[in-house]
Amino acid sequence: MEETISFKNLHSREYQGHKKKVHSVAWNCAGTKLASGSVDQTARIWHIESQGHGKVKDIELKGHTDSVDQLCWDPKHADLIATASGDKTVRLWDARSGKCSQQVELSGENINITYKPDGTHIAVGNRDDELTILDVRKFKAIHKRKFNYEVNEIAWNTTGDMFFLTTGNGTVEVLSYPSLRAIETLMAHTAGCYCIAIDPLGRYFAVGSADSLVSLWDIKEMLCVRTFPKLEWPVRTISFNHTGEYIAAASEDLFIDISNVKTGRTVHQIPCRAAMNSVEWNPKYNLLAYAGDDKNKYQADEGVFRIFGFDSV
């Protein structure tokens, strides 16, 4: 079967605003706004039109006193966003006003954050391998657990009854939710697992590893279906597109690989100038946001991110 989408005539646009490098990009549930989190201690909200050519307005979210390492939108509310920072706080913001509505101080430098798909809980991971579950309404910790191994990206499945931890041991720990009892340890990779993505149709999850492979897992059987061997460096970030047909993966390789999930074949590679930190597909359109360690000719951080998938530059 031929590819239904041709990526080869599509273009990337560049978005400038941050003063230092961008660590994280994320789309809201409506696919209309993109948030970027930066080492410059701010997050920014950008209004993106899928066909649009208008001047892009952005709102700055100011308040963190250290790098904004990861951010995630409320899956049920197109204007609520949570940010995790090295300043030990997690903050909830209204993307319309740019105001911080809630914040909580946790015990360490926060590096990973994700929403439960029903919007009720947020999970936060820190540099000390501690997991905190927050009740969103009260914005208080309802569960804390410290692990004795390196914990990297974390995720719920689409129904919210399973929770996944990627670990520095090359395993994926599968826990039941809300009990957080261990269900299974998957020996996924020969080196640390760094990132995880859940297929929006709920069939698969994918794991990116320091061994440079991306593995695809059947979520019902908990078995590895295939691996994507396109990259040569540790996989830092992965994302499924909204139909679950394509997966994007990036690393220190100077391209982003887009592969067909069913066949495992590369359908497109987006060239980039630096190691990538974050790739994320829009939940409604084939637009891929990506951000990395881009530097200008004076070797200073550029603070840009890009979006691929437009018909024109």
C-alpha positions in Angstrom: 0.0 0.0 0.0 1.4 3.4 -0.9 1.8 6.1 1.6 -1.4 8.1 2.0 0.4 11.2 2.9 3.4 12.8 1.1 5.6 14.6 3.5 8.2 15.5 1.0 6.7 18.8 -0.3 6.0 20.1 3.2 7.9 22.9 5.0 9.0 23.9 8.4 8.4 27.3 10.0 10.6 28.8 12.7 9.3 30.5 15.9 11.5 32.8 17.9 10.9 34.3 21.3 12.8 32.4 24.0 16.2 33.7 25.1 17.7 30.3 25.7 17.2 26.8 24.3 13.7 25.2 24.3 13.4 22.0 26.2 9.8 21.0 25.6 7.0 21.6 23.1 3.4 20.5 23.6 0.0 21.0 21.8 -3.3 21.7 23.5 -6.1 19.2 23.0 -7.7 21.3 20.3 -4.5 21.5 18.3 -4.8 25.3 18.2 -2.1 26.3 20.7 1.5 25.2 21.2 3.4 25.7 24.4 7.2 25.9 24.6 9.2 25.6 27.8 12.7 26.9 28.0 16.0 27.1 30.0 15.2 30.9 30.1 12.7 30.1 33.0 9.6 30.9 30.9 7.0 29.1 29.0 5.3 30.6 26.0 1.9 30.0 24.4 1.7 30.3 20.6 -1.5 30.5 18.6 -1.0 28.3 15.6 -3.4 28.1 12.6 -3.0 24.9 10.6 -3.3 26.9 7.4 -2.5 30.2 8.9 -0.1 32.9 7.7 -1.0 35.5 10.2 1.4 37.1 12.6 1.9 34.6 15.4 1.1 36.1 18.8 2.6 34.6 21.9 2.0 34.9 25.6 4.7 34.6 28.1 4.2 32.5 31.3 6.5 34.1 33.9 7.2 33.0 37.5 9.5 30.0 37.5 13.0 30.7 38.9 14.7 27.9 37.0 14.5 26.1 33.7 11.0 24.9 32.5 11.9 21.3 31.7 8.6 19.9 30.6 5.0 21.0 30.2 1.7 19.3 29.4 -1.8 20.6 28.7 -5.0 19.5 30.4 -6.3 16.8 28.0 -9.9 18.0 28.6 -9.4 21.8 28.6 -7.7 23.7 25.7 -6.5 26.6 27.9 -5.1 24.9 31.0 -1.4 24.0 31.1 1.0 22.6 33.7 4.7 23.2 33.8 7.5 21.4 35.7 10.6 23.3 36.6 14.0 22.8 38.2 12.9 25.3 40.8 11.0 22.4 42.5 7.5 23.8 41.7 4.8 22.6 39.4 2.5 25.4 38.2 -0.9 25.5 36.6 -1.6 28.3 34.1 -4.5 29.8 32.2 -3.2 30.1 28.7 -5.6 33.0 27.9 -4.5 35.4 30.6 -1.0 33.9 31.1 -1.7 33.9 34.9 -0.5 31.2 37.2 -3.7 29.8 39.0 -2.1 27.1 41.1 1.3 26.0 42.3 2.8 23.4 44.5 6.4 23.0 45.8 7.7 19.5 45.6 10.9 17.9 47.0 13.2 18.0 44.0 14.0 19.4 40.6 11.2 18.4 38.4 12.0 17.0 34.9 9.0 15.0 33.7 5.3 15.8 33.9 2.2 14.2 32.3 -1.6 14.4 32.7 -3.9 11.5 33.3 -6.1 11.3 30.2 -9.3 12.3 32.1 -7.6 15.4 33.4 -8.0 14.6 37.1 -4.4 13.8 38.1 -0.9 14.9 37.1 2.3 12.8 37.6 5.6 14.5 38.1 9.1 12.9 38.1 12.1 14.6 39.5 15.9 14.3 39.3 16.0 12.2 42.5 13.8 9.5 40.9 10.8 10.4 42.9 7.3 10.2 41.5 4.5 12.5 42.8 0.9 12.2 41.8 -1.1 15.5 42.2 -4.8 15.9 42.5 -5.5 18.6 39.9 -8.6 20.1 41.6 -6.9 20.5 45.0 -3.5 20.9 43.5 -2.0 18.8 46.3 0.2 15.6 46.3 -1.9 12.5 46.9 0.9 10.0 46.4 4.7 10.0 46.5 7.1 7.2 45.7 10.9 7.1 45.6 12.4 4.5 43.3 15.9 3.1 43.7 16.7 3.2 40.0 16.8 6.0 37.4 13.2 7.0 36.3 12.9 8.8 33.0 9.7 9.6 31.1 6.4 8.5 32.5 2.9 8.0 31.0 -0.6 6.7 31.5 -2.3 4.5 29.0 -5.3 6.0 27.2 -7.8 4.6 29.7 -5.8 5.7 32.8 -5.7 2.3 34.5 -2.1 1.6 33.7 1.0 3.7 34.4 4.4 3.3 32.7 7.8 4.3 33.9 10.9 4.2 31.6 14.1 3.4 33.6 17.8 3.7 33.3 18.0 -0.1 33.5 16.5 -0.6 30.0 13.2 -1.7 31.5 9.7 -0.4 31.3 7.9 -0.7 34.7 4.1 -1.3 34.2 2.0 -0.4 37.2 -1.7 -0.6 37.8 -3.5 2.7 38.5 -4.5 4.1 41.0 -2.9 1.4 43.2 0.6 1.8 41.6 1.1 -1.9 42.2 3.6 -3.5 39.9 2.0 -5.5 37.0 5.1 -6.3 34.9 8.7 -5.4 34.2 9.4 -5.3 30.5 13.0 -5.9 29.4 12.8 -3.4 26.7 16.3 -2.4 25.7 20.0 -3.1 26.2 20.6 0.4 27.6 18.5 3.0 29.5 15.0 3.8 28.3 14.5 7.6 28.0 11.1 8.3 26.5 7.7 6.8 26.0 4.7 7.6 23.8 1.2 6.1 23.8 -0.6 5.5 20.5 -3.7 7.7 20.4 -5.8 4.7 19.4 -4.7 2.8 22.4 -3.2 -0.2 20.6 0.5 0.4 21.2 3.1 2.3 23.2 6.6 3.1 21.9 9.8 3.4 23.9 13.0 5.3 22.9 16.3 4.2 24.3 20.0 5.1 24.7 20.7 2.0 22.5 19.4 4.3 19.6 16.4 2.1 18.9 12.7 2.8 19.2 10.6 -0.3 20.2 6.9 -0.7 19.5 4.8 -2.7 22.0 1.4 -4.2 21.8 -0.4 -2.8 24.9 -2.7 -5.8 25.3 -0.1 -8.5 24.9 2.8 -6.5 26.4 5.0 -7.8 23.6 7.4 -6.0 21.4 6.0 -5.8 17.8 8.9 -4.2 16.1 11.8 -1.9 16.4 12.7 1.2 14.4 16.5 1.2 13.8 16.9 4.5 12.0 18.8 6.6 14.5 22.4 6.2 15.6 22.3 8.2 18.9 20.3 7.8 22.1 16.6 8.5 21.4 15.6 11.5 23.4 12.0 12.1 22.2 9.2 10.3 20.3 5.6 11.0 19.3 2.7 9.3 17.5 0.7 11.4 15.0 -3.0 11.8 15.6 -4.1 8.8 13.5 -1.5 6.5 15.0 -0.1 5.8 11.5 3.3 7.6 12.0 5.9 7.9 14.7 8.5 10.6 14.9 11.8 10.0 16.8 14.7 12.3 17.4 18.2 12.3 19.0 21.6 13.8 18.5 21.3 12.6 14.9 20.8 15.7 12.6 17.5 14.5 11.4 14.1 13.6 12.8 12.9 10.2 11.5 9.2 9.8 10.6 8.3 6.1 10.2 5.2 4.2 9.2 4.1 2.4 12.4 2.6 -0.6 10.5 5.6 -1.3 8.1 8.4 0.1 10.2 9.7 2.0 7.1 10.9 5.5 7.1 8.6 7.8 5.1 10.4 11.1 5.7 13.4 12.6 7.5 13.4 16.3 8.6 16.9 17.7 8.6 17.9 19.6 11.8 20.9 21.5 12.9 21.3 20.3 16.4 20.4 17.5 18.9 16.6 17.5 19.5 15.0 17.7 22.9 11.3 17.4 22.1 9.1 16.4 19.2 5.3 16.4 19.3 2.6 15.9 16.7 -0.5 18.0 16.7 -3.6 16.1 17.9 -5.7 17.1 14.9 -3.3 17.7 12.0 -0.1 16.4 10.6 2.0 19.2 12.1 5.1 18.2 14.0 6.6 20.7 16.5 10.3 20.2 17.4 12.9 21.9 19.5 16.5 21.3 20.2 19.9 22.6 21.1 20.1 25.1 18.2 22.9 27.7 18.4 23.6 30.8 16.4 26.9 31.5 14.6 28.3 32.9 17.9 27.5 29.6 19.6 24.8 31.1 21.8 21.4 29.4 22.3 18.9 30.4 19.6 15.8 29.7 21.7 13.8 28.7 18.6 11.5 25.8 17.8 10.0 24.8 14.5 6.8 23.2 13.2 6.9 20.9 10.2 4.0 20.2 7.9 3.0 23.5 6.3 2.4 23.7 2.5 4.6 26.8 2.3 7.4 28.4 4.4 
